[in-house]
Structure formats: C-alpha cells, structure tokens
Amino acid sequence: MMSQLMSKEVLYEPLKELHDKFPSYLEDNASKLSEEDKKRYVAQSKIVAEIVATFEDPSYSDEDPQKGLKVVELMQEMQEHGSPPAEIMGPLPPGFDLGPDGLPSLPEGCTIA
C-alpha cells in the first residue's frame, strides 16, 4: 500500500503542482508568515523540488529500489517540517490523507511491515 502511495503515478502531479505554487505563495505571503513558518515552507519547497526532479530524471523508475527509497526519505524529511500551506495543497490522492502531525493517515486496518 505505502509503495503504491509513494509511486510517481500517484505523487508526481500533486507535488509538481505544489512545486509550481510554492514560490509565488512564499513571495505573496512573506509579510504574513512567521519566521518559523517561512523557514518550514522554504525547506518544504526545496524538498518538493528535489522529489519532482527525481521523478523527472529520465532514469527514474518506481521499480528501482534506490530511487524509490530516495523518494520515501525525502517525503519523510518533508513531513518532519509539518504540513505545507493549506492554501496551495490542492486535493490529495485517494487514500493519502494527512493527520495533524503531517504524516499520512493510513486506511483503517492497514499496517506497514
């Protein structure tokens, strides 16, 4: 389940959209954001850019465990910074809801072994 949620097919479009929206959001809201939020959002923006670049690399394949591990690690790093701004999040893929801690909420009964 988690590997499907971390696939390019599921993540690329929403992350590409987030990547495209982050710069203008940060610029338009610079005076409204706390320093802490600015720092978090800038870090998230860089991580999203790295994930998008990974997916756009011609050598990327969901079947390549190294590339998949890199995406998982980057997603975990992004989650350490909390949720991105709600104003630019857009809809999440089906089954990919975030909890209050910014981590994915898995469907009931789903476990990761």
C-alpha positions as CSV (number, residue, x, y, z in Angstrom):
1,M,0.0,0.0,0.0
2,M,2.7,2.5,1.0
3,S,4.8,1.8,-2.1
4,Q,1.7,2.5,-4.2
5,L,1.2,5.8,-2.4
6,M,4.8,6.7,-3.0
7,S,4.8,5.9,-6.7
8,K,5.4,8.5,-9.4
9,E,1.9,7.9,-10.8
10,V,0.3,9.0,-7.5
11,L,2.7,11.7,-6.3
12,Y,4.1,13.4,-9.3
13,E,1.1,15.6,-10.4
14,P,0.2,16.9,-6.9
15,L,3.9,17.5,-6.0
16,K,4.5,19.2,-9.3
17,E,1.5,21.5,-8.7
18,L,2.8,22.2,-5.1
19,H,6.3,22.9,-6.6
20,D,4.8,25.4,-9.1
21,K,2.8,27.2,-6.4
22,F,5.3,27.4,-3.6
23,P,7.4,30.3,-5.0
24,S,4.5,32.7,-5.5
25,Y,2.9,31.7,-2.2
26,L,6.1,32.4,-0.3
27,E,6.5,35.8,-2.1
28,D,2.9,36.8,-1.7
29,N,2.7,35.9,1.9
30,A,6.2,36.8,3.1
31,S,5.0,39.6,5.3
32,K,2.1,37.5,6.8
33,L,4.2,34.4,7.7
34,S,6.1,33.9,11.0
35,E,9.8,33.3,10.7
36,E,9.2,29.8,11.8
37,D,6.6,29.1,9.1
38,K,8.8,30.8,6.4
39,K,11.7,28.5,7.4
40,R,9.5,25.4,7.3
41,Y,7.9,26.3,3.9
42,V,11.2,27.2,2.3
43,A,12.6,23.8,3.5
44,Q,9.5,22.0,2.1
45,S,9.8,23.9,-1.2
46,K,13.3,22.7,-1.6
47,I,12.4,19.1,-0.8
48,V,9.4,19.1,-3.1
49,A,11.7,20.5,-5.9
50,E,14.1,17.6,-5.2
51,I,11.3,15.0,-5.4
52,V,10.0,16.5,-8.6
53,A,13.5,16.5,-10.1
54,T,13.9,12.8,-9.0
55,F,10.6,11.9,-10.8
56,E,11.6,13.9,-13.9
57,D,15.0,12.2,-14.2
58,P,14.8,10.0,-17.3
59,S,16.5,7.2,-15.3
60,Y,13.7,7.2,-12.7
61,S,11.6,4.0,-12.3
62,D,9.3,3.1,-9.4
63,E,10.8,-0.4,-9.8
64,D,14.3,0.9,-8.9
65,P,14.6,0.4,-5.1
66,Q,17.3,3.1,-4.7
67,K,15.1,5.7,-6.5
68,G,12.0,4.7,-4.5
69,L,14.0,4.8,-1.2
70,K,15.1,8.3,-2.1
71,V,11.5,9.5,-2.6
72,V,10.4,7.9,0.7
73,E,13.3,9.5,2.5
74,L,12.5,12.9,1.0
75,M,8.8,12.5,1.9
76,Q,9.7,11.7,5.5
77,E,12.0,14.7,5.6
78,M,9.3,16.9,4.3
79,Q,6.8,15.5,6.9
80,E,9.3,16.5,9.6
81,H,8.5,20.1,8.7
82,G,4.7,19.6,9.1
83,S,2.0,20.1,6.5
84,P,2.6,22.5,3.6
85,P,0.4,25.6,3.5
86,A,-3.3,24.6,3.1
87,E,-3.8,27.3,0.5
88,I,-1.5,25.6,-2.0
89,M,-2.0,21.9,-1.1
90,G,-4.8,21.1,-3.5
91,P,-6.5,17.7,-3.3
92,L,-4.5,14.8,-2.1
93,P,-4.5,11.5,-4.0
94,P,-7.2,9.0,-2.8
95,G,-6.2,7.3,0.4
96,F,-3.5,9.8,1.1
97,D,-4.9,11.9,3.9
98,L,-2.6,13.7,6.3
99,G,-3.1,13.6,10.0
100,P,-2.5,16.6,12.4
101,D,1.2,15.6,12.6
102,G,1.7,16.0,8.8
103,L,2.1,12.2,8.4
104,P,-0.1,10.1,6.2
105,S,-3.1,8.6,7.8
106,L,-3.4,5.1,6.6
107,P,-6.7,3.4,6.0
108,E,-8.1,1.5,9.0
109,G,-6.6,-2.0,9.2
110,C,-3.6,-1.0,7.0
111,T,-0.2,-1.7,8.5
112,I,3.3,-1.3,7.2
113,A,5.5,-4.3,7.9
